[in-house]
Amino acid sequence: MRDVDLVRLSWGALAGQRLRSSLTMLGIAIGISAVILLTSLGEGIRVFVLSEFTQFGTNIIAINPGKSETTGGNPVALAGTIRKLTLEDAAALRRIPQVDTVMPVAFGNARVEAGARGRSVLVYGVTADMPRVWKFTVRQGAFLPPGDPHHGAAVAVLGSKLKWELFAEANPLGERIRVGGRPFRVIGVMDSKGQFLNFDLDDTIFLPVSAAMSLVNRDDLIEIDVLYAKAQETQAVAAAIEQVMLDRHDGEEDFTITSQESMLETLNRIIGVVTAAVGAIGGISLVVGAIGILTMMWISVNESTAEIGLLRALGARRGQVLAYFLLQAALLASAGGALGVGASLGIVQLLHAFLPALPASTPIEYVFAALALSFVVGLLSGVLPARRAAALDPIEALRAE
């Protein structure tokens, strides 16, 4: 029997049982769709989270007060810092050879007023290096002037949303505003940056770090960001920063050093585990579909006993009988897999249309992997029935007629 005849016979056997074949294909299609949809959501979330963090660059190291990790048997609480981060700490870090720029950061909330308009927004106390460190751009005017971080001028730069709320289409440059009841002059407006972890970076105001610290009545920093050259090794820079901070803090590690690189690796691992877990949940549906193929093929062998005997009597080899039933299972699963892939891609497009904020990404390798998986599932599901069919004695099979 030629290979083309084998394929024709296999397809004819499936076409002769349309309802049974359709239901079996549907089981595989649902399983494949579930796997692709769940892994697409997981991949979309991974891409979204990574893009959120990489928008600030990857060669940044942040120093925060408190120790967020435990060492040995004596955990140090995050809130129970021994010494606060100060502007002097930032100045000391600037002297590290591998460091490009150091930016102290203060943070708080305050009401910003311009004439009769006002709103409470996030206040960032930074230095003139902020646009380069955080990869922000100035849309109008200029950013904060360089100078001694201990003595900042009474100037402010508005986020794009805050500018619109306070001045609408009017030019805000040179205008006087009040921040927390204190007067400041607007010298610039930032380009839109969007949201970061539910913080609206456009509904903000940027002040000199010393002015922001005075405004929120604090003498310490919430963070020190260190920008280093991309050619430098992250671990080497982090080690140099740690040594400087230990020297300044009397050998007490009451601070946390977090590199953007290590944070992205950790996030990638966590989201990878979540994606694998939800993919495994979707795989349960695929197992159910595989059981459906196994059941259908077993019934098909029972119903085709006489046909198998006739094929063997006409000279068909055992291998050809085995291939006949394996091919049926593979065709069923592959057709169901293709149907599932098409359905899942259509659902992803609908999600993009109706829920644009929901991240869902389907890499092309997922599609090919799903099709290959459905083919393998079909073969595995058809092995037992096919081996049973190939093992039938042709004389006994003919007697079943």
Buried (B, 14 or more C-beta within 10 A) or exposed (E): BEEEEBBEBBEEBBEEBEEBBBEBBBBBBBBBBBBBBBBBBBBBBBBBBBEBBEBBBEBBBBBBBBBBEEEEEEEBEEEEBBBBBBBEBBBBBEEBEBBBBBBBBBBBEBEBBBEEEBEEBBBBBBBBBBBBBBEBEBEBBEBBEEEEBEEBBEBBBBBBBBBBBBBEEEEBBEBEBBBBEEEBBBBBBBEEBEEEEEEBBBBBBBBBBBBBBBBBEBEBBBBBBBBBEEEBEBEEBBEBBBEBBBEBBEEBBBBBBBBBBBBBEEBEEEBEEBBEEBBEEBBEBBEBBBEBBBBBBBEBBEEBBEBBBBBBEEEBEBEBBBBBBBBBBBBBBBBBBBBBBBBBBEBBEEBBEEEEEEBBBBEEEBBEBBBEBBBBBBBBBBBBBBBBBBEBEBEEBBEEE
